[in-house]
């Protein structure tokens, strides 16, 4: 049983790509739309996976005119959905519900019709198919309010529409804008009959003059509109590396910056929680968002900057009083990369297993892990070669994983960070949707993932579709 549900893994309609937004590189899309079909009526539908909490008002989508704006964003605390009109001068809705899960995809629909006589009918916000009706702030736009959004104004994804700040950190996928219709989520999604999970479906209606559909499929033109209207957005600071296969129909693992450890709290996460510059107390590596108790799994770890205490590995989850993860937990296996506080090598529960043929890792080296939980084995590699002539495909020369104790929960996680007491690790992790350029390109046997080196036979990238089958 994974820590996150194998949601969005049901068969049927498939979303191939998302776009990964990172505040550190000031990523956004923009376009000035034209004359609308109906300026007072529109629907926005999109799937998002946020990767940071408690930020100051990260913006998802909005428009501006003369210093005023309409926008869909998170509020000043960074966790409640907010829809503002005319820079809150005409309307302002803030949900009481908080969105804090950095491992989950959320479907958001905002449907606006300011011609409605009843104020609560003028703006409807839906989350995962259900209308939100509880708001900490609840002021609706005036009847017949002329929207800034869905007019001949600049429209922006990923940042404050009229300022160069309040960037969104996370993933956006399967985004529709419908000009002239106030629709419900059933136009864009449905409940899976087997899992009862809300999932996307193809929209089959009309778009109106300003309507668009962004799939993020074209890595050379990530803002391409697939509606037929030609409302393509200009790409700013985003590159082909930011095109991701982590989507609302196949959710890939990232690093869990909410894991509760002192390192996670102090470390810097970026690139969709796939990059970590580690900090904090000793022996506090950060785990993946998906934990597994069975199956065979493969991941890669790019060392961005050589550091004495950098390490990557796997970790068994033992419940502890302080909620921390790290060196005081049992069943840890990691490759300690440096020489700052100990011998480079493979360690288990803080004891050196072997340093034969390993040596240190240097900047731009790529570490490899093949984790076999069906046979309790783990294999470490570097730059395409598994250590000590081991072969994960046929089980040669593994490092054995000891049996779980009664105090453990039975899950294992990929981890990255530091394993010592000095200089910290700087890693980019690849669970199948990499935040760095891949030169060769290798998928698992199911066609999922994009890795630098060949995935061993029988091993899979860590995502919900594979988890539903092998986990």
C-alpha positions, -999 to 999 in steps of 0.1 A, spaced: 0 0 0 16 33 -10 15 64 11 -4 82 -16 -33 66 -33 -27 51 -68 -51 78 -79 -53 90 -115 -41 56 -125 -73 43 -139 -75 33 -175 -91 56 -201 -84 91 -211 -47 99 -208 -30 133 -202 5 130 -216 23 161 -204 23 189 -178 44 220 -175 68 224 -145 69 260 -132 98 272 -109 99 305 -92 137 306 -91 139 308 -129 108 332 -132 88 308 -153 55 320 -169 34 320 -201 17 351 -214 -7 362 -242 -29 392 -249 -63 379 -258 -87 396 -283 -124 406 -283 -143 380 -263 -175 362 -273 -190 374 -239 -168 393 -215 -191 386 -186 -191 348 -189 -162 322 -189 -149 290 -174 -113 281 -166 -105 244 -159 -70 231 -150 -51 204 -131 -23 215 -108 2 199 -85 17 224 -62 52 219 -47 55 245 -21 32 256 8 31 288 28 42 311 -1 30 346 -6 1 345 -31 14 323 -59 -6 330 -90 -20 303 -113 -38 323 -140 -49 359 -144 -51 390 -165 -44 427 -159 -54 461 -171 -43 495 -159 -29 481 -126 -60 461 -119 -64 424 -123 -86 393 -121 -68 361 -111 -70 326 -98 -43 321 -72 -35 309 -37 -41 335 -10 -14 354 10 -8 323 31 -2 303 0 -26 274 8 -63 286 3 -77 291 -32 -85 327 -40 -104 343 -69 -101 380 -70 -118 406 -93 -106 441 -100 -77 436 -75 -104 426 -49 -122 459 -55 -152 442 -69 -150 406 -56 -128 384 -35 -134 347 -26 -110 328 -3 -117 292 5 -116 278 40 -103 246 26 -65 245 24 -46 227 -4 -13 215 12 -7 181 -3 25 184 -25 21 148 -38 -14 152 -52 -30 165 -84 -59 189 -79 -86 197 -105 -98 233 -102 -127 248 -122 -137 285 -119 -170 293 -137 -180 329 -139 -213 346 -151 -216 381 -137 -250 385 -154 -266 363 -127 -290 381 -104 -280 359 -74 -245 369 -63 -234 333 -53 -242 321 -89 -219 347 -104 -187 328 -94 -185 290 -88 -153 273 -77 -150 235 -79 -123 212 -65 -120 177 -78 -156 178 -91 -172 192 -60 -183 228 -56 -167 247 -28 -192 266 -7 -172 275 24 -152 308 22 -133 327 48 -138 358 26 -169 359 5 -176 390 -16 -189 385 -51 -185 408 -81 -213 432 -89 -240 421 -113 -228 426 -149 -193 433 -138 -170 436 -169 -142 411 -163 -106 420 -168 -100 383 -174 -115 372 -208 -110 406 -224 -84 422 -248 -59 423 -219 -26 405 -211 -32 371 -196 -5 352 -177 1 317 -163 24 312 -134 29 346 -119 12 379 -109 -3 392 -141 9 429 -136 40 424 -114 72 405 -116 66 383 -85 42 359 -69 54 330 -91 37 296 -89 58 266 -80 44 233 -93 29 216 -123 0 226 -145 -17 203 -169 -48 199 -191 -59 235 -191 -91 248 -208 -105 283 -211 -141 286 -224 -152 320 -235 -190 327 -232 -201 297 -211 -204 290 -174 -198 253 -172 -196 226 -145 -167 202 -139 -186 174 -157 -175 191 -190 -139 183 -181 -139 153 -157 -158 124 -143 -157 99 -114 -141 66 -123 -167 38 -118 -141 14 -103 -120 36 -81 -145 65 -74 -115 88 -82 -121 121 -100 -103 119 -134 -101 141 -165 -120 135 -197 -119 152 -231 -139 184 -235 -162 182 -266 -179 216 -266 -171 250 -283 -145 274 -271 -156 309 -280 -133 336 -294 -108 337 -266 -110 300 -257 -79 279 -256 -67 244 -247 -31 239 -235 -17 204 -235 20 212 -232 27 185 -258 51 204 -281 84 208 -263 95 234 -289 64 255 -283 50 247 -249 23 274 -250 6 259 -281 -32 262 -282 -49 230 -293 -84 244 -295 -82 255 -331 -84 292 -321 -47 298 -324 -45 314 -289 -10 302 -283 9 316 -253 44 330 -253 69 310 -233 91 329 -208 121 311 -192 106 277 -196 125 251 -217 119 216 -231 133 203 -197 102 218 -180 79 196 -201 70 168 -177 52 134 -179 41 139 -143 4 144 -149 -31 140 -135 -34 106 -151 0 93 -141 14 109 -109 52 106 -106 71 106 -73 90 137 -62 109 145 -30 86 151 0 94 185 14 67 179 41 84 148 55 88 164 89 125 162 93 148 191 103 165 187 69 134 190 49 124 221 68 158 238 63 166 226 28 159 244 -5 136 226 -29 130 236 -65 122 222 -100 90 206 -90 105 192 -57 130 172 -78 160 193 -68 173 196 -32 201 217 -17 203 200 16 206 216 50 196 210 86 208 185 112 228 154 106 215 122 89 182 137 77 178 127 41 146 137 24 123 108 12 103 104 -20 66 112 -19 57 76 -29 67 47 -5 65 11 -16 64 -22 1 67 -45 -29 79 -45 -65 111 -35 -83 119 2 -87 146 23 -104 157 59 -99 187 82 -108 204 110 -88 224 138 -105 250 154 -82 249 191 -91 277 201 -68 303 178 -51 300 179 -14 316 159 14 284 146 30 262 142 0 244 108 -2 215 91 -18 198 58 -10 167 41 3 151 42 37 127 20 56 101 40 75 101 36 112 76 57 132 95 79 156 83 102 184 96 133 167 83 124 132 118 127 118 135 106 91 171 97 90 200 81 108 181 69 138 158 49 116 164 13 107 169 -3 74 188 26 57 210 18 27 228 47 11 258 56 -10 278 81 10 296 101 -17 323 121 0 351 121 24 341 149 47 332 128 77 337 92 67 348 66 41 330 68 7 310 36 3 277 19 8 264 20 43 236 3 62 222 17 94 253 40 96 278 11 92 300 8 62 291 -23 42 318 -19 15 338 7 -2 352 -16 -29 352 0 -64 331 30 -54 352 60 -47 337 95 -45 311 110 -68 320 143 -85 299 170 -100 276 158 -128 280 122 -119 247 103 -120 240 77 -93 216 48 -98 195 27 -75 176 -5 -83 154 -14 -54 140 -50 -53 114 -53 -25 101 -87 -38 135 -102 -28 147 -76 -3 177 -65 -23 192 -31 -34 218 -23 -61 238 9 -64 255 22 -95 272 52 -110 273 66 -146 257 35 -162 276 8 -142 263 -11 -112 288 -16 -85 308 -47 -76 297 -64 -109 261 -66 -97 232 -72 -120 197 -62 -108 181 -81 -137 194 -115 -126 200 -108 -89 238 -110 -90 258 -95 -61 230 -75 -43 231 -57 -10 205 -75 11 178 -55 28 173 -69 63 138 -78 75 116 -51 88 112 -48 125 78 -47 143 82 -10 148 84 -2 111 56 5 88 69 -17 60 75 10 33 107 20 16 115 53 0 142 67 -23 161 94 -5 186 122 -13 204 148 8 232 144 33 244 116 55 270 133 76 278 164 96 294 188 72 289 201 37 254 192 24 243 175 -8 230 192 -39 210 167 -59 185 166 -89 165 134 -86 149 115 -115 120 92 -107 111 91 -144 103 128 -151 137 145 -149 144 181 -141 176 180 -161 186 172 -197 188 135 -206 212 127 -234 202 91 -242 166 86 -230 155 53 -216 120 42 -205 110 12 -184 93 -18 -200 59 -1 -198 72 30 -217 72 52 -186 101 74 -175 130 92 -191 163 80 -177 199 86 -187 208 49 -184 189 17 -193 163 6 -167 172 -29 -156 148 -56 -169 119 -61 -145 123 -26 -128 100 3 -132 98 41 -127 80 52 -95 46 65 -106 10 56 -99 3 36 -131 32 13 -123 23 14 -86 -12 1 -93 3 -29 -112 35 -37 -93 32 -21 -59 
